[in-house]
Amino acid sequence: MVRVHTMNAPVIDSRPLYGIGTVARLSRLKPDTLRIWERRYGLGASQKTESGRRLYTQTDLDHLQIVSRLVDNGFRIGEIATLERKTLAALADAEGVSQKHLDANGSRYRYLFAGETLCQWLDQHPGCLSRLDSLLMRAPMESLLENIDPSSSEIDALVLETPRLGSTQLQMLESLRQRFSTLSITVLCSNCSKNTTSHLADMDIRVVEEKLDTQRFASILRDIQCQLETAEGSADTGDLVSTQPILFDTAALQSIAVAPSHLECACSQHLANIIQALQEFEAYTRDCEVNNWNDAAAHSCIYAYTNQARWLMEKSLGIALEESKTASH
């Protein structure tokens, strides 16, 4: 839990917040089951509206997903309902219960976004925080030093917004780095000198000066996740992004590339050749050795885009083959 001083403390909101219907769908539990578990075991929404409507945070959802999968694997709800998240995760690993889908968007990390303008932008683009365990602090970064206890915050990454980076802001960031020594810190600033950027980089604080849009925001999150994953040493670059499955193996592609087409064009043959090249490059980027998190971030992005391109080309090939099959009849 994030603890703040009560006097003049900034408001910190959890995002995203899910209704019980969405949680039921994502956890594969019936709404009635969720209500019973909340009443009997205290497993439920950590927030409610004034009218009593349940609102589930990402942490609530992740917890219920693990519990649901363990119950599917034969555990009794009464035996595991009171266990902590780390214990449940250990049980899930021991049982071979997949958690990869939970980590695909970085949801096992907690992000704190600070700054009024940044939080307003995120309010207007809620999809950017989908499946991301995040907190929004609608106050300037100075409030972090004044109100948040880093020893109890359970935050993995800070994304801070400031209009400029002068000497005052630089001193605050130095203090932040001292207090939050192990966290990923990213600063969004429209006015920063090269010397300041270099100085912050020496403290492992990244500065982003580009104007924020949804694509840029997604790239920032990928870079942060790469940094966190690399610091843990728990995954290679191929594990840092959500991947799409291979739809055509090498043998199938080679066969399609030389097979006659019933279409007037040779799209299927051309697509097969393109996909083979993309598969080879995808494997190369996945296994490419890197020496630091910046290189890992770049390779992860390259791998992610190549993976998506290959998968889309395979979908196109499927359409071409279906049309060719139809034309032959």
N, C-alpha and C positions, 0 to 999 in steps of 0.2 A: 504494500500500500504506500502511496505517496503521502508523506506527512508534510503539512505546512503549518506555520504559526497561525493562530486564530485571528490575531489582530491585524486588520487591513490586508489579509491574505488574498491573493488573486484567485479567481475562480478557475478551477481545473476540471475540464470535462473529459469524460471517456468517449472514445470513438473507435469503431462504429457502435451503435446501439441497435439491437435486433428485437423485434417482436417475437412472441411465443410461436407464431406460425412459421416464421423463418427458421428459428432454432429447431423446431420440430423437423422441418425438412432437412436441414443440414446435419442434424445429429441422428436422423432416422429414428426418432422417438415420437410417440403420439403426444399431443398436447396434454391429454389426461395423465399420461405417465409423468410428464414434466411437473405437473401440478402435485401429483402424489409424492414424487421424490422431494419436492420442495417442502411439502408439509411434513413428511416423515423424517427426512434426513438433512434438511437444510440445503439441499442441492437445487439451486435455482437462480433467479435473477438477482443481481446485486443492487439493482436500481428499480424504482417504481415511480410512476407519475403521480401527481396529486390525486388523480382519479383511481389509482390502484392498478393501472396497467403495468404489466411486467416489462422491463427493459433489460436485455442481456448484453453485457459487454463481450468483447472478443475473448477475454480471459474466461468468462462464464461459458461461452460456446466451446472453446477448446477443451475445457475441463469436462463438459458433458459429452463431447465427442469421444474422449478417451474412455470415460466410464461406460458409454454405450457400447463401444467396441469390445471392452473387456467382458461386459455382460453377455454379448454375443458369443464370446469365447468360453462361456461356461461359469464365469464368476457370479456369485450371488451379490445383488446390489447391497444388501445389508452388511456384507463383509468389506466392501471397498468404498462405500459412500463417504466415510469420514476420513479417508486417506488423503494426504497432501498430493499436490500435482506432481512433484518430483517422484514420489513413491509410485503413483499411478503410471507415470512415464516409464519407470524402471520395470514395472510389471508388464507393460505393453511391449517393451523391448524383449523381455524374457519370453513372452508368448508369441513373438513374431508378428505382433499387431502393427501394421504400417502406420507411421506418423508422417510420411513424406508429404501427403496432401495438406497437412497442417502447416508445414514449413515452406511451401512453395512460394508464398508471398512474404515470408519473413515473420509470420505471426508468432513464432516462439520468442521473438524479441519485442521489447516494449520501447516505443518511441515517445519522446516528449517534444511537441512543437510549441515554441514560444514566440509571441509577437501578435499584436492585435490585427495587423494587416494580413499576416500569414494565416491566422485562424479564420479570418473572414473569407479569405480565398478558399480555404479548405471547406468551409461551410457551403460555398457555392459549387464545389467540386467534390461531393461526398464519395464518389466512386474511387477517388485517389486513395482513400483510407480503407477500402474494402478488404476485409480479412486481415487487417493490420491492427495489432494491439497498440493503440495510441492514446495519448493524453494531449489535450489542447489547453495551453495556458495563455489567456488573453491579457497578457501584460508583457512589458519589455524584459529583456534578459537580466536586467538588474534584479528583478524579483526572484530569480533563481538563487542568487547569493543570499538574499534576505529571508527567503521563506521555505526553501526545500532542504531537507536533511538528506545528503547523498547516501548515508549509511542505511537508510530505510526506504529509499525511493524505488528500488528494483527497476531502474531505467537502464536500458542498454545504449540508447542513442539520443542525442540532443540535436534538434534542428532549430536554429535560432535566427530570427530576423532582426536586422538593425539597419536604419537608413544610411549610416556611415560608420566607418571604422577609424576613429581618431585615437588619440592617446588614452582618453578616458575609457573608451570601449575596449581597447587593447589590454589595459590593465585588468578590466573586468574579466576578459576572456582568459588571461593568465591565471587569475584567481579561480575561475571555473575549472580550468584544466588541473589545478592543484587539488581542488576539492573532488572533482569527478575524474580521477586519474585514469580510470580504465575504460571510460566511455568513448564512443564515437561522437565527435562534435563536428557539426557542419553549420556554417554561417552563411545566410543569404544576405547579400549586401550589394547595392547598386553603385557604390562608390568606395573603391579600395585601391590603394597604391600597390605597386608590385613589391615594394619592400615589406609592406605590412603582410601581404599574402605569403611572401616567402618566410617571414618571421613566424607566422601562424602555422605554416606547413612544418616548420621545425618542431613545433609543439604538437604535431599530428592533429591540427585543426584545419579543416578544409573550408575554403571560401568559394562560394558560387556567386558569380556576378551577373549571369544571364537572366533575362526576364523570365519569370516563372510561367510555364504552361503545363498542361497535363503530361505531355510527352517528356518534358524536361524533368518534371517532378518524379516520374517513374524511373528515369535514368538516375536521379539522385538516390532514390531508394535502393536501386540495384547496387550502386556503388557502396552505399552504407552496409548493405547486407554482405557484400563481398568482403568488406573490411572486417566485419564481425566474424564471419565464417573463417576467414584466414587467420584472424587472431586466435581463434579457438583451435585451429589446426584440425578441424573435424570433417572437412570435406574438400574435394578437389573442385576445380572450376566447373566441371560438368554437373556437380550437384548443387550449384548455386542458383539455378534457374529451373523453372517448371518446364519439362521437356515434353515434346510430342512424340508418339511412337512411330517407328518405321513401318510403313505400310507395304513396301515392296523390297524384298531382299535383293542381293546382287544378282543371283541367278535369274530371278524373274525379270529384272531390268535388262539384263543382257539378252534374254529371250525376246522381250518386247522390242528392243532396239533393232533386231534383225528380222522380225516377223513382218509379213506383208500386212498392210492396213486396208480395211474396206472403206475408209474415208478417202475423199479426193486429195486431202492434204496428208502430210506425214507428221502430224502433231505428236502422236503417241511415241514415235521413234525419237523425235527431238526431245520430248519431255523425259524419256528414259535416259538419254545421254546427260541431260542437265542434272537430273536427280542423282545419277551415279557420281557426278562431279561434286555435287553438294554433300552427299553422304561422306565422301572421302575428306572434304574440307571440314565437315562437322566433326569427324573423328579426330582430325588433326588439331582443331582448336580446343577440343575437349581434353586432349592429352598433352597439350603444349606445356612445357615447364615454365614456371614463373617464379620470380625471386622476391616480389613484394606485392602488397595489396593493390597498389595502383595498376600494376600489370595484370593482376588477377581480375580486377574490375573490368579492364578493357577487354581481356580475353573472354570474360563471362558474357559481356554484351555481344561480342562478335559471335560467340557460340549460340547465344539465345536467338539472335536474328537469323543466323544460318539454319538453326534447327527449325524455326518457324517457316523460313523460305522453303526448305526441303519438304516440310509437311504439306504446305500449300501446293507445291508443285506435284506432290503425290496425289493430292485431292484432284488436281486438274487432270492428271493422268488417268485417274479412275473414271472421270467423266468422258475423256476421249475414248477409253476402252469400251465404256458402255455404249457410246454412240456408234463405235465401230461394230460392236456386236449387233446392235439394232439394224445397222445398214446391211449386214450380211444376210439378214432374214428377208 
